[in-house]
Amino acid sequence: MNRKKYPPDWKSIALAVKDKADWTCQECQRPCRRPNESWDEFKYRLAKKSKALYLECCEKKIRFVLTTAHLDHDTTNNAASNLKALCSVSAIILATLSSIIL
Ligand SMILES: [Zn+2]
């Protein structure tokens, strides 16, 4: 991520998108770790929801990190309709599909 390509207030823009999505991936509905939530706290919360997700998190916790994606890949287009909260898995799928289509 090249920070120079993002607006100075990107951190707060991205945080607002993630908060609005309730820290859940808007593509695959995967719950993601919230800020200031330890991995142990998060895994406990996950275990109450789904044993499969808990086990997956123990194996690959990076999959439970929420990102804010620009759907058109233009980091200057910060319109709400262009931003989506995606888990790292969904973000990679979006990037891969976009590179195939473009
Ligand atoms: Zn996802």
Residues whose N, C-alpha, C, O or C-beta is under 5 A from the ligand:
A	BS01	ZN	C25 E27 C28 Q29 R30 L86 C87 S90
